[in-house]
């Protein structure tokens, strides 16, 4: 490439950026025909267990954890009581209140969620977007969470979350849920 003129290099870089921009984000409707179909009210009902990890932006595993969940629904309103135990022995509880607002559309709140989480499902997947207030080194930092849950079978769901701050990836969370 050292023989190429700077203008040619810039043109190639601009073309690559344009092609990347055309890809567009993945939408839940992409998974509309995937099975088994994810029914939040059915899957998140009863007791579940999850195992997860948080990785920093370099990929290094920073924390591992387990989550014991007690979930219930009354009509279109669900409660997900999550009890986390981290690898360092610390514990945390998060109680989500979910509302089904339309077919395949949900909103959720929890004490450490800033505003409202917005969820859209399609086929075997659910896409959540929300801001979470996370304690970091004695401070609380608000991170944008882009959360994808994919139902593998009637018992197992995989969850991958990208955490961002000011548009830059700060880390990722990976979870595996198991329903008896």
C-alpha positions, 0 to 999 in steps of 0.5 A, a space after each residue: 500500500 505504500 505505493 498508493 497515493 494518499 488520495 487513493 488510500 482515503 478513497 478506499 477508507 471512505 468506501 469501507 466506512 460507507 459499506 460498514 454504515 450500510 449494514 444497519 442494526 439487527 432488528 428483532 424481526 430478523 429472528 421472527 421465524 426462529 424457534 422455539 418462539 420466546 414467550 416472556 410470560 412463559 419463560 420468565 415464570 417460576 424459578 430460574 438460575 443464571 450464570 454470567 460474567 462481566 468482561 472489560 473492553 479488552 475481553 478480560 473477565 472482571 467478575 463472575 456471578 450467579 443469579 437466582 430468579 423468582 419470576 411471576 406474572 399477573 396479566 401483562 405485568 411481570 415481576 423478576 426478582 433477581 438475586 446475584 452472588 458475585 465471585 468475590 462474595 458480594 450480593 446484589 438484588 434487582 427487582 424488575 417490573 415488566 409490562 407487556 404494552 403490545 404484541 412483542 413490546 415490553 417496558 421494564 423498570 428497576 431501582 437501578 434502571 434510569 428511566 425505562 427499559 424498552 424491549 422488543 421480541 421476535 421469534 426466539 429473541 428479545 432486544 432490550 435497551 436501557 440505561 443502568 446505574 452501575 457502582 464503579 470504584 465508589 461512584 455510580 456511572 450510568 451505562 447504556 445497555 444493549 441487551 440481546 436474549 436468545 432462547 436456545 430451547 425451552 430451558 436455556 436462554 443466552 444473554 449478551 449485553 454490550 455496555 457503552 459510555 459516550 458511545 464507546 464500548 466499556 464492557 460486555 456481560 454474558 449470561 446463560 439462563 436455565 429454567 427447570 
